Amino acid sequence: MNRTAQEFRDLYGRPPEGVWAAPGRVNLIGEHTDYNDGFALPFALPQRTEVAAARRTDRRLGLHSADVPSGVVTLDLTDLDPDRTPRGPAGWTAYPAGVVWALLEAGLPVGGVDLHVRSDVPAGAGLSSSAALEVATALALTELYGIPLRGPELAALARRAENAYVGVPCGVMDQTASACATEGHALRLDTRSLEQRHIPFDCAASGLRLLVLDTRVKHDLADGAYAERRTSCHRAADALGLPALRDLPYADLPEALSRLADPIGRRRVRHVVTENERVRRVEEELRAGRLRAVGPLLTEGHASLRDDYEVSCPELDLAVATANAAGAYGARMTGGGFGGSALALIDADAETEITRAVVGAFTAAGFTPPHVSRAVPSAGAGRIV
């Protein structure tokens, strides 16, 4: 029996009606563009969050995680309110509870349910552990209650939960990647129209690997820094008379920057517009099979996130600089920032050498050594039992 299903049986004294899983994600390029109606190029990871679930006969929600040392948290569906519901141990229960709330808010026929969660997506690593939990929960609930929602609709619902219930003003990229990605491909996403293109991305066929360098520096995107950047982008778009920064063409960037008096606003605009251009260029290189040419664009993107968007940290900067100095084709932070993970595009036979260099640099700097893994484009959410 699936381990998550067995744990559910042991916990609740009955078998689950199914187990659903959703992956974490890596964003190859296109950071902090989604809430600016821009473009991104994420893909799903092999690491997944599993949710075992079974319906209840009452209007209550049972929540338990194998990764959080506590008993079952029980909430009444009638009490789900983003302003007053208890968040549970370490706040993790806000994510599945928020999904139930979002379904109810949408008028969908959801009743009581017991959930048990197990995940190998590392929390706080910039790999969208929250989106994986939301999407897996949404998929479980909609299938249990016969609600026919497609991947993009599940993603929108999960984003609603995170925005309104958890309080993180994120865009829809993370949830869409978790719900809609396909194996062996990156997902080119237009976050305004939600148009998706699946772009072949096979590092192994080119003798390459994409490493994830988890700095183990944890971040909290609900602490105001994320919201401040979103607000500054929207304020700059208003000053330029644009619906969103996505509507500023790359060729018009110098003239637009000259019209902005706020130096912080200028930096934020420059990042978003150049990052959208980098998404276009990376897609072009992938389609042409020039994977090594993607490397410098990753490094360029990291410099923009570090200097213009100011969401990097010393550990991320060290990981990127060391990987590049040791022979990577390019590297950059991935995710919202303020900690988390970096990516490094490398020759497959250089993995040991580059890993040793990065770990050694962290040790010399007095940092906790990073966790290094491989990023392999994987399938999106689905039922596994």
C-alpha positions as CSV (number, residue, x, y, z in Angstrom):
1,M,0.0,0.0,0.0
2,N,1.1,3.6,-0.7
3,R,2.8,4.9,2.4
4,T,0.6,8.0,2.6
5,A,-2.5,5.9,2.3
6,Q,-1.3,3.5,5.1
7,E,-0.6,6.4,7.4
8,F,-4.1,7.8,6.7
9,R,-5.6,4.4,7.7
10,D,-3.5,4.3,10.9
11,L,-4.4,7.8,11.7
12,Y,-8.2,7.9,11.0
13,G,-9.0,4.2,11.4
14,R,-10.3,3.8,7.8
15,P,-8.8,3.8,4.4
16,P,-8.6,6.9,2.2
17,E,-10.7,7.1,-0.9
18,G,-7.6,8.1,-2.9
19,V,-4.2,9.7,-2.8
20,W,-3.4,12.7,-5.0
21,A,0.0,14.3,-5.6
22,A,1.2,17.6,-6.9
23,P,4.9,18.6,-7.6
24,G,7.1,21.4,-6.5
25,R,8.5,23.5,-9.3
26,V,11.7,25.2,-10.5
27,N,11.3,28.4,-12.5
28,L,14.0,28.4,-15.2
29,I,13.5,32.1,-15.9
30,G,10.8,34.7,-15.4
31,E,10.9,35.7,-11.8
32,H,8.4,38.2,-10.2
33,T,6.8,38.6,-13.6
34,D,3.5,36.7,-12.9
35,Y,1.8,39.4,-10.8
36,N,2.8,41.9,-13.6
37,D,0.9,39.9,-16.2
38,G,4.2,38.8,-17.7
39,F,5.8,35.6,-18.9
40,A,7.5,32.7,-17.1
41,L,9.2,29.4,-17.9
42,P,8.8,27.0,-15.0
43,F,8.8,23.2,-14.9
44,A,7.6,20.6,-12.4
45,L,10.1,18.7,-10.2
46,P,10.1,15.0,-9.2
47,Q,9.6,16.0,-5.6
48,R,5.9,15.9,-4.7
49,T,3.3,16.5,-2.0
50,E,0.9,13.7,-1.5
51,V,-2.6,14.1,0.0
52,A,-4.6,11.1,1.1
53,A,-8.2,12.0,1.6
54,A,-11.7,10.6,2.5
55,R,-15.0,12.4,2.8
56,R,-16.7,12.9,6.2
57,T,-20.4,12.8,6.9
58,D,-20.3,16.1,8.8
59,R,-19.1,19.6,7.9
60,R,-15.7,19.4,9.4
61,L,-12.1,19.3,8.1
62,G,-9.5,17.0,9.5
63,L,-5.9,18.0,8.8
64,H,-2.7,16.1,9.6
65,S,0.8,16.2,8.2
66,A,3.5,13.6,8.5
67,D,6.0,16.4,8.5
68,V,4.6,18.4,11.4
69,P,4.8,16.9,14.9
70,S,1.2,17.3,16.1
71,G,-2.1,15.6,16.2
72,V,-5.0,16.0,13.8
73,V,-6.2,19.6,13.5
74,T,-10.0,19.8,13.2
75,L,-11.8,22.8,11.8
76,D,-15.5,23.5,11.1
77,L,-16.2,24.4,7.5
78,T,-18.6,27.1,8.7
79,D,-15.8,28.8,10.6
80,L,-13.4,29.1,7.6
81,D,-12.7,32.8,7.3
82,P,-9.4,34.3,6.2
83,D,-9.6,36.9,9.0
84,R,-10.2,34.7,12.0
85,T,-9.7,31.0,11.4
86,P,-6.9,29.4,13.5
87,R,-3.9,28.7,11.3
88,G,-2.8,25.5,13.1
89,P,0.8,24.4,13.9
90,A,3.4,26.5,12.2
91,G,0.6,27.9,9.9
92,W,0.7,25.0,7.5
93,T,-3.0,24.3,7.9
94,A,-3.9,27.6,6.3
95,Y,-3.0,26.2,2.9
96,P,-5.4,23.3,2.7
97,A,-8.0,25.2,4.8
98,G,-7.7,28.0,2.3
99,V,-8.4,25.7,-0.6
100,V,-11.6,24.5,1.1
101,W,-12.6,28.1,1.8
102,A,-11.9,29.0,-1.9
103,L,-14.1,26.2,-3.1
104,L,-16.9,27.2,-0.8
105,E,-16.5,30.8,-1.8
106,A,-16.9,29.8,-5.4
107,G,-20.2,28.1,-4.5
108,L,-18.9,24.6,-5.2
109,P,-20.5,21.7,-3.4
110,V,-17.7,20.6,-1.0
111,G,-18.4,18.9,2.3
112,G,-16.3,17.6,5.2
113,V,-13.1,15.7,4.5
114,D,-10.2,14.2,6.4
115,L,-6.7,14.8,4.9
116,H,-3.2,13.4,5.6
117,V,-0.2,15.1,3.9
118,R,3.2,13.8,3.2
119,S,5.8,15.8,1.1
120,D,9.3,15.7,0.0
121,V,9.2,19.2,-1.5
122,P,11.4,21.2,0.9
123,A,9.6,24.0,2.6
124,G,11.2,27.5,2.2
125,A,13.5,26.4,-0.6
126,G,11.9,28.5,-3.3
127,L,10.5,25.4,-4.9
128,S,6.8,26.1,-4.3
129,S,6.0,23.7,-1.5
130,S,2.9,25.8,-0.7
131,A,1.6,25.6,-4.3
132,A,2.1,21.8,-4.3
133,L,0.1,21.4,-1.1
134,E,-2.7,23.7,-2.5
135,V,-2.9,22.0,-5.8
136,A,-2.9,18.4,-4.4
137,T,-5.6,19.4,-1.9
138,A,-7.7,21.1,-4.6
139,L,-7.4,18.0,-6.9
140,A,-8.4,15.6,-4.0
141,L,-11.4,17.7,-3.0
142,T,-12.7,18.3,-6.5
143,E,-12.4,14.6,-7.5
144,L,-14.0,13.4,-4.2
145,Y,-16.9,15.7,-4.6
146,G,-17.3,15.3,-8.4
147,I,-16.4,18.9,-9.4
148,P,-14.9,18.8,-12.9
149,L,-12.2,21.4,-12.9
150,R,-9.3,21.5,-15.4
151,G,-5.7,22.2,-14.5
152,P,-5.8,26.0,-15.1
153,E,-9.0,26.2,-13.0
154,L,-7.4,24.3,-10.2
155,A,-4.4,26.6,-10.3
156,A,-6.6,29.7,-10.2
157,L,-8.5,28.3,-7.2
158,A,-5.2,27.5,-5.4
159,R,-3.9,31.0,-6.1
160,R,-7.1,32.4,-4.6
161,A,-6.5,30.4,-1.4
162,E,-2.9,31.7,-1.1
163,N,-3.8,35.3,-1.9
164,A,-7.0,35.8,0.2
165,Y,-6.6,33.2,2.9
166,V,-2.9,32.7,3.6
167,G,-2.2,36.4,2.7
168,V,0.6,36.0,0.1
169,P,-0.1,38.2,-2.9
170,C,1.5,35.8,-5.3
171,G,0.8,35.4,-9.0
172,V,-0.5,32.2,-10.6
173,M,2.8,30.8,-12.0
174,D,3.6,28.4,-9.1
175,Q,0.2,26.8,-9.0
176,T,-0.1,26.6,-12.8
177,A,3.3,24.8,-13.1
178,S,2.3,22.3,-10.4
179,A,-1.1,21.6,-11.9
180,C,-0.3,21.7,-15.7
181,A,3.4,20.8,-16.3
182,T,4.3,17.9,-18.5
183,E,7.2,15.5,-18.3
184,G,10.3,16.5,-20.2
185,H,9.1,20.1,-20.9
186,A,9.2,23.6,-19.5
187,L,5.9,25.4,-19.4
188,R,6.0,28.8,-21.1
189,L,3.2,30.6,-19.4
190,D,1.5,33.9,-20.3
191,T,0.1,34.9,-16.9
192,R,-2.4,37.3,-18.4
193,S,-4.1,35.1,-21.0
194,L,-3.0,31.9,-19.2
195,E,-1.9,30.6,-22.6
196,Q,0.5,27.7,-22.2
197,R,3.2,26.3,-24.5
198,H,5.1,23.1,-23.5
199,I,8.8,23.6,-24.6
200,P,11.0,20.5,-24.8
201,F,13.7,20.7,-22.2
202,D,16.0,17.7,-22.1
203,C,19.3,18.4,-20.4
204,A,20.5,14.8,-20.5
205,A,20.3,14.6,-24.2
206,S,22.7,17.5,-24.5
207,G,25.1,16.1,-21.9
208,L,23.9,18.7,-19.3
209,R,22.4,18.8,-15.9
210,L,20.5,21.5,-14.0
211,L,21.4,21.5,-10.4
212,V,19.3,22.9,-7.5
213,L,21.4,24.4,-4.8
214,D,19.2,24.7,-1.8
215,T,20.9,27.3,0.5
216,R,18.7,26.2,3.4
217,V,18.0,29.8,4.1
218,K,14.3,30.0,4.8
219,H,12.1,32.9,3.7
220,D,8.6,34.0,4.5
221,L,6.9,35.7,1.6
222,A,4.0,36.9,3.8
223,D,6.3,39.2,5.8
224,G,5.7,42.3,3.6
225,A,8.7,42.3,1.3
226,Y,6.9,40.4,-1.5
227,A,3.8,42.7,-1.1
228,E,6.0,45.8,-1.2
229,R,7.5,44.8,-4.6
230,R,4.2,44.0,-6.0
231,T,2.9,47.4,-4.9
232,S,5.9,49.3,-6.3
233,C,5.4,47.6,-9.7
234,H,1.7,48.4,-9.9
235,R,2.5,52.0,-8.8
236,A,5.1,52.3,-11.6
237,A,2.7,50.9,-14.2
238,D,0.1,53.5,-13.2
239,A,2.7,56.2,-13.5
240,L,3.5,55.1,-17.0
241,G,-0.2,54.8,-18.0
242,L,0.0,51.1,-18.5
243,P,-2.4,48.3,-17.4
244,A,0.7,46.3,-16.2
245,L,4.4,46.3,-16.7
246,R,4.0,43.5,-19.2
247,D,2.7,46.1,-21.6
248,L,6.0,48.0,-21.7
249,P,7.9,46.8,-24.8
250,Y,11.6,46.0,-24.2
251,A,12.6,48.5,-26.9
252,D,10.8,51.3,-25.1
253,L,12.4,50.6,-21.7
254,P,15.0,53.5,-21.7
255,E,12.4,56.1,-22.5
256,A,10.0,54.8,-19.9
257,L,12.7,54.8,-17.2
258,S,13.5,58.4,-17.9
259,R,9.8,59.2,-17.0
260,L,10.0,57.7,-13.6
261,A,11.2,59.9,-10.7
262,D,11.4,57.1,-8.1
263,P,14.7,55.3,-8.3
264,I,13.3,52.2,-6.7
265,G,10.4,52.1,-9.1
266,R,12.9,52.4,-12.0
267,R,14.9,49.4,-10.8
268,R,11.7,47.3,-10.3
269,V,10.5,48.2,-13.8
270,R,13.9,47.5,-15.4
271,H,13.9,44.0,-13.8
272,V,10.4,43.1,-14.9
273,V,10.8,44.2,-18.5
274,T,14.2,42.7,-19.0
275,E,13.1,39.5,-17.3
276,N,10.2,39.1,-19.8
277,E,12.7,39.6,-22.6
278,R,14.9,36.9,-21.0
279,V,11.9,34.5,-21.1
280,R,11.5,35.1,-24.8
281,R,15.2,34.5,-25.5
282,V,15.4,31.4,-23.3
283,E,12.4,29.9,-25.1
284,E,14.1,30.7,-28.4
285,E,17.3,29.0,-27.4
286,L,15.4,25.9,-26.1
287,R,13.4,25.5,-29.3
288,A,16.7,25.7,-31.3
289,G,18.3,23.1,-29.1
290,R,21.0,25.6,-27.9
291,L,20.7,24.7,-24.2
292,R,24.2,25.9,-23.3
293,A,23.3,29.4,-24.6
294,V,20.7,29.6,-21.9
295,G,23.4,29.8,-19.2
296,P,24.4,33.4,-19.6
297,L,20.7,34.4,-19.5
298,L,20.4,32.7,-16.2
299,T,23.3,34.6,-14.8
300,E,22.0,37.9,-16.2
301,G,18.7,37.2,-14.6
302,H,20.3,36.6,-11.2
303,A,22.1,40.0,-11.4
304,S,18.8,41.7,-12.2
305,L,17.1,40.0,-9.2
306,R,20.0,40.9,-7.0
307,D,20.5,44.5,-8.0
308,D,17.3,45.8,-9.4
309,Y,14.7,43.7,-7.6
310,E,16.8,43.3,-4.4
311,V,15.5,39.8,-3.5
312,S,18.7,37.9,-3.3
313,C,20.9,37.2,-0.2
314,P,24.5,36.5,0.5
315,E,24.1,32.7,0.4
316,L,22.3,32.8,-3.0
317,D,24.9,35.2,-4.4
318,L,27.7,32.9,-3.2
319,A,26.1,29.8,-4.7
320,V,25.7,31.5,-8.1
321,A,29.2,33.1,-8.2
322,T,30.9,29.9,-7.1
323,A,29.0,27.6,-9.5
324,N,29.9,30.0,-12.4
325,A,33.6,30.2,-11.4
326,A,33.7,26.4,-11.2
327,G,32.5,26.0,-14.8
328,A,28.7,26.3,-14.9
329,Y,27.3,27.8,-18.1
330,G,25.1,30.0,-15.9
331,A,23.3,30.2,-12.6
332,R,20.7,32.2,-10.8
333,M,18.4,32.2,-7.8
334,T,14.9,30.7,-8.4
335,G,11.7,31.5,-6.6
336,G,10.5,34.5,-4.7
337,G,13.9,35.2,-3.1
338,F,15.2,36.2,0.4
339,G,16.6,32.7,0.6
340,G,15.8,29.4,-1.0
341,S,17.5,27.9,-4.0
342,A,19.7,28.7,-6.9
343,L,20.0,26.8,-10.3
344,A,23.2,26.0,-12.1
345,L,23.3,24.7,-15.7
346,I,26.4,22.5,-16.0
347,D,28.0,19.7,-18.0
348,A,26.9,16.4,-16.6
349,D,30.4,15.2,-15.8
350,A,31.2,18.4,-13.9
351,E,28.5,17.8,-11.2
352,T,30.9,16.4,-8.6
353,E,33.5,19.2,-9.1
354,I,30.9,22.0,-9.0
355,T,29.1,20.6,-6.0
356,R,32.3,20.3,-4.1
357,A,33.2,23.9,-5.0
358,V,29.9,25.3,-3.8
359,V,29.9,23.2,-0.6
360,G,33.4,24.3,0.1
361,A,32.7,28.0,-0.4
362,F,29.7,27.8,2.0
363,T,31.8,26.1,4.6
364,A,34.6,28.7,4.2
365,A,32.0,31.5,4.6
366,G,30.6,29.9,7.8
367,F,27.2,29.1,6.1
368,T,25.3,25.9,6.5
369,P,26.3,23.6,3.5
370,P,23.6,23.6,0.8
371,H,21.6,20.6,-0.3
372,V,22.3,19.8,-3.9
373,S,19.9,17.9,-6.2
374,R,19.1,17.6,-9.9
375,A,16.2,19.3,-11.5
376,V,14.4,17.0,-14.0
377,P,11.3,18.3,-15.8
378,S,8.5,16.1,-14.5
379,A,4.7,15.6,-14.8
380,G,2.1,17.8,-13.1
381,A,-0.5,16.9,-10.5
382,G,-2.6,13.7,-10.7
383,R,-4.1,10.9,-8.7
384,I,-1.7,8.2,-7.8
385,V,-3.9,5.8,-5.8
